[in-house]
Amino acid sequence: MPLWHSVWLLLLWAAIYFAALFSPPLLDDADATHSNAARYMAQTGDLVTLHVNGIRYLEKGPLPYWLSAASFRIFGYNAFASHLPVALAILAFAALAYAWSRRAWNDRAALYAATGVLTSAGVFLFTRTLIPEAILTVLLGASLFAFLHALHHESRLAAYTAWALLALAILAKGLIAPVFVLGTLFFYLSLNGEWKHWRRLRPFSGFLVMFVIAAPWHILAGLRNTGGDHGHGFFWFYFVNEHFLRFLGKRVPHDYNKLPWYLYWTLHIVWLFPWSFFAPSAVIAWRNKNRTTIPGPKDTSARMLFLYGALILVFFAFSTNQEYYTFPSYLPLLMLTAAGIVYAENFYSTHRTSRRALLGAHIALTIAGAAIALALFGGLWSSRHLPFEPDAGSLLAHRGVGDYTLSMSHFFDLTDRSFAALRLPAILAAIAFAFGPGIAWFLRARRKHIASTLTIALTSALFLVAAHIALGRFGTMLSSQNLEAKYESLFAQHAIEPNTELMLYGDQAYGSSIAFYSGKVLPLVEGRSTSLWFGSTFPDAPHIFLTRNDLAARWGNGPRKALFVPLEKRDEVDALLGTKQLILMESSGKALITDRPLDNPR
């Protein structure tokens, strides 16, 4: 790898991903929920059974939690430590794209592929929370890369490495790992007529390697978690409910939606932005390449990558899905696009169709960038007289954002008034889109191909930095850490008693960051639902689930109560408690209330 390639990629990663580790705090819902599971591991040393708020949490594989738990032991219990394994996985993702593209094509394709990984909107967007997709993507892709090497170089070490990586992928996210990897190999061997080489993959001894690595955790989890709902234990819940019933849309409880088919497919233009604009020109370049050269060994990577990406996309088109489920397909899509761009550059002077397609992509991106920049400048102009609002989430407090079950639903909650809180990121993004695409087009027309492509990457990088700043401005809406900090400050001021009972109203996901930052097992009022439902059915589950009647009976009696109330439940709690509540703090429509006056008010 040329030194400047390494420096370029490390600087991109540091500016976009490492810098983002320090803010905002852990977000409510999946981010803090998964961090709670990792915190329990770090504190108890139980590496088998995940727990969230004291309740068994059996729906996820353990590997991401092992990594975050280790990070917690080193760096403490904070957002940096929680998200560090994901950030490192993105760096490994880029390194894998570079290494595979370099072996399959050349240094330029490797540079473009790794750059595409680090600057794609979806890669950034879906790694703002602690979910396993980035780790899974690296393990699946590395396993396929090793299998391909074993197949064509008869390497026993590569074959066993591939099986070991596949085992780790199973520990990251279950049985979809062998479905994607072995399914891709099946179609690849069938379409290429290479079944005669199947022994090079060491299927029997390799399967044993995979079993030895992946099976122990599953066996121990099954033995330690029996006697749940209707006698079901880990094996039923994890394999039947979380795999097969989730695929069929019949998972219990039913708390996932499925994207409409037209959104499922077209949103990949957004997830792979800005490189999705160059996909058509890449396809044309691939066609020209295949017409003008004799396919050779290097094309085997393209075939495998195409089959791998197609299998993932088709699989989740039929399954229930969240927007980020297809994250592993970004590796083959970005690598193929990067190689196609290189071919288009090579054909720029000799093939009119490749030149026109590549310039057409620049024109489309420039028009889109100009439209985005105009919209941003328009928002800046219309909000020029509005005061800066540090709690941007309070501007959206009238919306039922917590009721959404698709991960990107918050995009629909941006309002004109919220723009005043986003001036800095809006200015950065507007500048990036106003000038970046045009400069890249100019450089391309002058045949400065590498400079043109990297200018697109810089444009996207500046946009992603701006997007992270904007995310921080909405931190009080997406996280409840500031309410937990208020609770801690009241202790420090001796305004509330040491035996105060901190409780959450509704599902724990509404205030999971409070549970994480407090480090306590918190009672949940009307919270026996979604991810904690199955764990609550075990006979030894702690008695943390209260009803509305339980809360009404305890409110004002015994030790002081401090209750976190999410925006979605404010009306319900007001109807239940009426004037018997004292608001300690409000933020973005959420509230921390208590049942009696403070001991030492300030």
Buried (B, 14 or more C-beta within 10 A) or exposed (E): BEEEBEEBBBEBBEBBBBEBBEEBBBBBBBBBBBBBBBBBBBBEEEBBBBBBBBBBBBBBBBBBBBBBBBBBBEEEBBBBBBBBBBBBBBBBBBBBBBBBBBBBBBBBBBBBBBBBBBBBBBBBBBBBBBBBBBBBBBBBBBBBBBBBBBBBEEBEEBBBBBBBBBBBBBBBBBBBBBBBBBBBBEBBBEEBEBEEBEEBBBBEEBBEBBBEBBEEBBEBBBEEBEEBBEEBBBBBBBBBBBBEBBBEBEBBEEEBBBBEEEBBEEBBEBBBBBBBBBBBBBBBBBBBBEEEEEEEEEBBBBBBBBBBBBBBBEBBBEBBBBBBBBBBBBBBBBBBBBBBBBBBBBBBEEBEBBBEBBBBBBBBBBEBBBEBBEBBBEBBEEBEEBEEBEBBBBBBBEBEBBEBEBBBBBEEBBEEBBBBBBBEBBBBBBBBBBBBBBBBBBBBEEEBBEBBBBBBBBBBBBBBBBBBBBBBBBBBBBBBBBBBBBBEBBEEEEBBEEEBBBBBBBBBBBBBBBBBBBEBBBBBBBBBBBBBBBBBBBEEBEEBBBEBEEBBEBBBEEEBBBBBBBBBBBEBBBEBBEEEBBEBBBBBBBBBBBBEEBEEEE
